[in-house]
Amino acid sequence: MDSIVKKIATMKARIEWGNEMGYYFYHQPVRSLGGTRVLVNGREMLMFSSSDYLGLFNHPAINAAAHAAIAEYGTATYGSRLLSGTLPLHCELEEKIASFKGTEAAIVFSSGYSTNLATISTMVGRGDVVICDKLNHASIVDGCMLSHAKLVRFKHNDMADLEKCLSAAGAGARKLVVVESVFSMDGDIINLPEVHRLCKKYGALLMVDEAHSIGVMGKTGHGIEEHFGMQGSIDIKMGTMSKTIPSVGGYIAADRDTIMYLKHVARAFVFSVALSPVAAAAAKAAFEVIEDEPWRLAVLQRNIAHFLNGLKALGFDTMQSKTAIVPIVCGKDERTLKITKLVQEKDLFVLPVLSPAVPPGMSRIRATVTAAHSEADITRALDVLGEAGRMVKLLK
Ligand SMILES: Cc1ncc(COP(=O)(O)O)c(C=O)c1O
């Protein structure tokens, strides 16, 4: 059998096995009723799998901005930003992002995935070295591969290993270090002070993916630099507008020359249609709401503490998470699937993350808590998870 036919057959068999066992949880059409409730196959479930960290879903000011954009521009842009696709809205959004992130300029792409792909493959190339944390998101890895730079990976958040990689790259090579601020599967935080120090020592450029920190880290939600009190320490600040920002798209905030270069050379920007007016308007309004409604962050922090402390008290292993992304380690894939089935039967919507997405034996439920959850929601989720954990003998 040729290799692609074999791969398709293996995937088919895995999905069929999942369906037979009641373990296939993917591609379920989910209707949203509000930030914390979803309708799945007609059943209302408590949502603990959303990236709406600040609870901005359906925010009236964001919805109003989206409606106004449709009224003025319709639903499409029909052109690349370089040619006929740039609207005043795109420029206003980029100005807002630059001021939010404290940089000279910003550029928006039509997804977070394409932002990483396009930026990394534009900023480095053959002969350069790109150094990544082992747990970096697939979009970062794909961007590195597309760049043809030499890809080197250091052990997760291990600064001694990062230094080894930087030193081995050699003084002559152009070096780019790429890390996430909050890691999307483990929920832990990058050691930015050390990464920054090492980048300076070895003359490397630093790019940080803030998909899971924008709006939710730092005293006022401005991100990882604010969290560590290190404003201006990251050269290339990347973020998505599909998580805390309830829209779609991604951005890079950086100095004016870098942004000018990306706007003329990054292929996913030059050769792809501009972000829709609705997405641009909603995103801009969301950045404004984050600054206008700081109480949301306080509620999120309270909810994170409630959920994490509750899980730990039950005996769950939540790894190093201190954020809204909470891994609940179950061990083997099959046990993770069993717990997911049990909790979904009790109307708690969480999803399993299995190997090879995570190391074997580290399969987990990936839960997320948001500012929209009430105390009662969190208590209910803890009760359901605790009961399932005891049923599969993960907990005593
Ligand atoms: C760390 C990280 N970077 C990039 C992306 C891609 O963003 P988007 O889904 O907006 O394309 C994600 C999405 O899950 C992510 O978690």
PDBQT file of the ligand as one rigid body, heavy atoms in Angstrom, charges set to zero:
ROOT
HETATM    1  C1  LIG A 401      -0.200  29.575  20.499  1.00  0.00    +0.000 C 
HETATM    2  C2  LIG A 401      -1.060  29.690  19.282  1.00  0.00    +0.000 A 
HETATM    3  N1  LIG A 401      -0.592  30.350  18.215  1.00  0.00    +0.000 NA
HETATM    4  C3  LIG A 401      -1.315  30.475  17.093  1.00  0.00    +0.000 A 
HETATM    5  C4  LIG A 401      -2.582  29.935  16.988  1.00  0.00    +0.000 A 
HETATM    6  C5  LIG A 401      -3.353  30.081  15.706  1.00  0.00    +0.000 C 
HETATM    7  O1  LIG A 401      -4.320  31.071  15.866  1.00  0.00    +0.000 OA
HETATM    8  P1  LIG A 401      -5.690  31.074  15.039  1.00  0.00    +0.000 P 
HETATM    9  O2  LIG A 401      -6.521  29.948  15.572  1.00  0.00    +0.000 OA
HETATM   10  O3  LIG A 401      -6.254  32.401  15.367  1.00  0.00    +0.000 OA
HETATM   11  O4  LIG A 401      -5.356  30.886  13.613  1.00  0.00    +0.000 OA
HETATM   12  C6  LIG A 401      -3.118  29.257  18.080  1.00  0.00    +0.000 A 
HETATM   13  C7  LIG A 401      -4.470  28.677  18.004  1.00  0.00    +0.000 C 
HETATM   14  O5  LIG A 401      -4.873  27.808  18.671  1.00  0.00    +0.000 OA
HETATM   15  C8  LIG A 401      -2.340  29.131  19.268  1.00  0.00    +0.000 A 
HETATM   16  O6  LIG A 401      -2.793  28.471  20.334  1.00  0.00    +0.000 OA
ENDROOT
TORSDOF 0
